[in-house]
Structure formats: structure tokens, C-alpha cells
Amino acid sequence: AGKTRLATELADMSREHHRDGVWLVQLAPVSEESGVVRAMAEPFGRFDSHVLDLPNERSAADPVERLVERLQGLDTLLVVDNCEHVIAWTAALLDTLLAACPRLRVLTTSREPLGIAGEALCVLSPLAMPAPGCSVEEASAEPSVQLFVERAEAVDADFVLDETSVAGVVEIVRRLDGLPLAIELAAARLRVMPVAEVARRLTDRFRLLTGGSRTAMPRHRTLRAVVDWSWSLLSEPERLLAERLSVFPSGATPFSAEAVCADERLAASAIPELLDSLVEKSLLKVADEGGLRYRMLETIREYGVERLAARDEVVAARTAHARHFARLAARVEPDLRSARQLEALQTLNLERDNLLAALRFLGDSGDANATLAMAWSLCWYWAMVGAHGEAAWWLRFALDVPVPDGADDSEVECLRLSIETVLLLSILAEGDNPNGPVDAETVEATRERAGRLEERLDEYEISDPPLIAIRPMVAYFTGNVERARELSARALASPDRWTRAATRTFRAIIAENEGDVDSMRRDLDASVDDLRELGDRWLLGSSLACRGRIRTLDGDLERAVSDFEQAGASLREIGSLDDQYFVGLRLADLYVRVGDLDKARSQLSTIFRGGGSPWAPLDMFETAMELSIARLQDDLDESDRLAERLRTGISQLPDLSPLHGHLRAVFMSNLAAYDIWRGRVESSEPLLVQAYQAAVPTRDMPIVAIVGVALAVFAEALGDHPTAAEILGAAAALRGSGDESDLEISRVTSSLRSALGADFDAAYGRGRVMTREAALARIDPARYRSGALTGG
């Protein structure tokens, strides 16, 4: 990476510090020991004659001795360039010279150290690279981009780094690992093709990156020649190991290198030393990432794969790699639900690209059983890190691998059923669908299919803890509440403590949707205790957050804050970003409830520090909460600004599944309350109607209750106080609790009590005892308006 250029620049800067000059020794053309000595002596033929006068009358006969005699007493710097191919001879000679010549200094360039006493290493990294998706200004600050632009302008006077070209330039320098020569060769291609085409054709970089300077050494004229030169310096075992390591997209640990690369041609016992040798020769770099790890530049990896392909050994190497990482995924998966969770997550995060490469190879090879098993092993990991889109893609990939004709493997069929069931659950719970928005008809069809698949699992002996625990949720989301109860009872009879704790957590989430607060309390207290002892931070975070919501409804705000803070700490440990955002929002809401608006704003700032969340609608939650705070502070200008931002956000929401009606319901209810607050009561009505229509298909009663509260505020504004109180009670029936610490509920309750006096309790009580069907009808804005206009 620019060793010669840097060395000559340093030499030029050092001239004034060396009385007898700075001299360049080129070893690139040298191929034998005697040539090293001649090359080292050659510059001194240009010394002034008085410098060549020797103190002895007779010069030494040995060339090395003569060179020592010439350099003794001189204050000089030797720049010895390109030592790697004659490293042993060069090291021996320089060791002799430095010992005999006290004022001699040497600067060498090499792809590996000399290994002599007194040597100080300056390891050159590739040029710093910009992040993907960065701006023109950010890209321009990075040396790799600066070099590309400089060389691009030299071959194309019209080239400009701007919004049109920056993505291509960033892709080029990143895919070329920030290697200066590769970047220069890529920039030279702009003579004949645009930036985007150069980036696209880097999949065949060795064919593309040719045509370097005619005056450069042959090995610097093409990218292939550069790497060929490095490869030629390796021993046969080093080459073989380097080539096999090229199938590791995210690097190798010493253990995985031995597991994948060792065979009868390459002994496992030799691999540690060979790894160190490849590091010394700059073919690998060492990283300390939770343990020793060896990484290879992408350019070197591609070359290594080419070499394997030339010998028909790619399939064998990738098969060994895939089998190793499939075993790793299966071995680590149970640890994700134990006190070893953090260690397991770190392993899977570091090996993520290796794992996905292995999964891809197994699928492309047609090994349905291995592909399904590995995909299933990664399911819980994907759920924990919030990689829902990635999970859905790979699970579908695994399902698409054809099972050989005539195969009758119950294990494979059970895996297929399990994976398809989880996929359908993700559609029902997350609204994930590769074919676009999920309409109401698709939702019902998905529910029916998920129900049939879930029931078919009864044909098999299920021992997988996550599957046992989530089956009740599948049944619930398909609308089969009785089966959900039956499956929960089965799961709670499991001898596995984690299965029982997870089942209680998931059952509490179902109970929350149903507005069954008492059941939530019983399950969550038990599951929190179990999960603490088991060490599962992720599920503990979910359980604590769920319990925090109950305590919020109970008005026990101090303990609710404690639960959410503990949940946030657990989720931060494992890096579950999506869950952290929602926990943070709940904490901000609690601070609003206790009247600490400054702390609420500080919490929001902490959550969204860095310019927004990974999921755009979360930013709208921030806006909605800031709007509530501005209203509490009677800040009209700020409220108007935030309301307009929220209104714009709603209009730009993508077409989502009816199952994602949570977003529209919450945001439109918030806007409706704002319009009423600003005296625009009539304009709030369409928002309420749309909010209700969005909320009901979610089957999430606390969300539907939010619309009910907004409708009660609407009725209060119209002066219809008895109906407003009854609607408020119906909302509490759906939620399963009064939620009196909510400031909007508290305000409207106080207002209605003042207006109705003793009649408030009777009106509220009528709503509070309603069945779900009656309560849903009572808070329907369309029915309310019709009834209000007719005196009903």
C-alpha cells in the first residue's frame, strides 16, 4: 500500500539530517544473494572521490567487507526498496552493515519484516475509506477518495465528485479495500467508461484493472500482477492455506482455520505457524475481535478463490467451510437462551458473513436438510438482533431448496413446517411480506394457512424450546384462542425452565392484546424471576418492559420506571436496537406522566441522538410525544409545527398491512386530540374515523382503547358529557384498566366529573362493564356521530 512512495518521500525530507547523503537501493530486479550486495554497493559509485578514499592501503577482497569499509564512518541513510523476495539475504547483509557502521541508518520497504535486532516496524494500512451512503463532503474527506478523484481528473478533465458520482466512487474505493494502486488503476478506466460501470465491473476486478503506467515495473502495471508477485513469494503450504482462507468472507479464527483448511495436504498442527507467516507477509491482517481473528482483503480473497477454481478445489473448500459453520450455528443456538447469551451473540455477530455464506452454499448445493437445519438454527439469533427482513429472506431461501424426489424424511418435513409457520407468524405479527402490502384478504388467508400448519406440527415430536414457546402465539394470531390456551398449557408442562418462562412471557403479551391485565401480572412476575436466574437478557428485557406497562396502568409509576430502566439495560447489553427504542419511548412517556417534561425531552434526545431511528415511523412517535409535551406547556407555535410534521409523516407512511394499523391509529388519534385542543373539533372527526378503522384489524385492544379516549375527548368538546364518560369506560374495558396516570385520561376524567357530578360514575360504569363487542361498537366514531345527531 504505497510503501515505495512513502519511503522516498521520507527520504527526501531526511536529506538535511544526514551529512553524507540519502541513497536509494532498488532490489526489485535482484534475484540472487550476490545481486543484493551489488545493488547495495551500486549507489556509492556516485560518491565524490574523497569519500571513496579508504584509510587502509589495501581494500578487502570480500564484497561485503568492502561495502562495510566504504560505509564505516559515514553519516548516511539507505532506503532499501522491495526486500520481500530476497528477505533472508537482505536481512543478513543489513544486520552486518548496521553492526559495523554506527552512523548508518536504513529504511526498508517490504511485505514482511527483516527480523533483525533494532528493527522498528511501520505497518501501512490501506487508505481510509468513507462509509456507504455518505455525502459528497464526507467522502471528500477520506484519503482513498481524494486519491481516486486526483487520478480521475488526470484522465478525464470533466470528472467531478458530486451527488451523481459519489455513490459509485465510494463503492469502488471500498471494494478495492483502499489499496492505492488498485484505486489508481480503477480511476484510469474512466478514460473509457463511467464511474457506475467501473463499480459494476469490479466483480471481475483482475480483468478490469489493467493498463498501469508503462514506466512502472511489470508487477505494478495490473492488479493481477501485483497479487501474483505476492503469491510467488509464498511457500507451497502458505499458498494452500491462503487460498483456502479465501472462502471465509468475514475472517477466520485459529480454530475455524484449522477446522476448515486442514487435511492430508495441510496438517492442522502446521496451521498456527502458517497463519503467523501469512501475517508477516501481509497476506492476512490480525484483528482482536473478541479473540484472535485473521482477516483477508477482498482483493486477496478474490484472487485466492480464482486459484482454487483453477484447480477445481472451490467446492471442496466451500463444503468444508459450510459444514463447519452449520455445526457452529447448531452448537451456539442453545446458548442464546442461557447465561452464555452475550458470548453466543458475539460469536454469531462476528461470524455473520461466514454463516450466511455457508447457508447460501448449502442451499445452492441442493442440500435441503442441511439448509433447513442451519436456517432454523439462526432463527432465534435473527429475532434477538431484530433482523426480521434478513430472517424472512433466508427462511424463504431455505424453503425453496427442493427436496429430492422420493425422499421421506420426517425431520426435513418438520423443519419445513416449523420454518413456514414462523414465516407466517412474522407476517401476522410484523406485517412482513416480500410481495408488497398485506391486504385484509391476504391476512385472513395467512391466518388460515398458519393455523393449518401449526396443527400439523402435532404429527411430530417437537423438542425445540423456541418452537414450543411460540406455537401458542401462532394459534392466537390465527384467531384460535382456545388452541392458544391448550398449547400454552402443554408448554408450561415442559421440564425445560426456559420454555416455561418464555411461554409465560408470550402469554402475557397475548393477554395484553386481550386487555387481560390480571393474567399478565401473574405470568410476568414468574417469568421475570426465571429469566433473571437463567441469564436470558433479551427475553428478560421483553418481560420487564411488559411488566412496566402493567405497572403504568396501575399507576405504580416508580416501579414502572424501574422495570423499563432495567429492560433498557438488558437490551443494550445484547444490542437489540428496535426494542431499545420502544423501551426508551415508554420511559419518556412515564416522565411526562410524572410531570418531569425536561427529563422526558432528554430521554427523547437520547433515543434519537444521531439523526433518527433505523425505522422511520419511530421518528413519528418522537414527534407525537413532543407534540403532547408542547400541548402541556401551552406552546402554540411549537405545537402547530409538530402537528404539521406529524400530519406530513402520516401522509407519507407506506401502504402497510392492516396488521400495522397501530401506527395510523396512534398518530391519527394524537392529531385528533390536537385539533380538538386547538378548537377545530369538526376537523378531528375524519381523523377519528380513520384511526378506528386502522386500529380494529390489529386486534390489539390497548391500541383500540387509544382511539376510544380520543373519541371521549371529542364528545366532551361537543358537550356530550354522559356519552363521553361512557366511552371512556368502554375504552378502559378494552384496555383492562383505567390507566389514570395518563394525562389526557386524567384531564378528561376530571372535566367530566366536574360536569356530571355523581352521574359520572354511573355513566363510566356502564362503559366499564361492557363486553368487548359492545365496547368496540361504543367507541366507533361513525356510530357515535350518527347517534349524537339523532339524539341517541
Secondary structure, DSSP 8 states (H G I E B T S, - for coil): --HHHHHHHHHHHTGGG-TT-EEEEE-TT--SHHHHHHHHHGGGGGS-HHHH--SSSS--SSHHHHHHHHHTT--EEEEEE--GGGHHHHHHHHHHHHHH-TTEEEEE--SS----TT-------------TT--HHHHHTSHHHHHHHHHHHHH-TT---STTTHHHHHHHHHHTTT-HHHHHHHHHGGGTS-HHHHHHGGGGHHHHS----TTS-GGGSSHHHHHHHHHHTS-HHHHHHHHHHTT-TT-B-HHHHHHHH-BTTB-GGGHHHHHHHHHHTTSSEEEESSSEEEE--HHHHHHHHHHHHHTT-HHHHHHHHHHHHHHHHHHHGGGGGSTTHHHHHHHHHHTHHHHHHHHHHHHHTT-HHHHHHHHHHHHHHHHHHT-HHHHHHHHHHHHTS---TT---HHHHHHHHHHHHHHHHHHHHH---TTS---HHHHHHHHHHHHHHHHHGGGS----HHHHHHHHHHHHHTT-HHHHHHHHHHHHT-S-HHHHHHHHHHHHHHHHHHT-HHHHHHHHHHHHHHHHHHT-HHHHHHHHHHHHHHHHHHT-HHHHHHHHHHHHHHHHHHT-HHHHHHHHHHHHHHHHHTT-HHHHHHHHHHHTTTT--SSHHHHHHHHHHHHHHHHHTT-HHHHHHHHHHHHHHHHT-----GGGHHHHHHHHHHHHHHHHHTT-HHHHHHHHHHHHHHHGGGT-HHHHHHHHHHHHHHHHHTT-HHHHHHHHHHHHHHHTS--TTSHHHHHHHHHHHHHHTTHHHHHHHHHHT--HHHHHHHT-HHHHHHHHHTT-
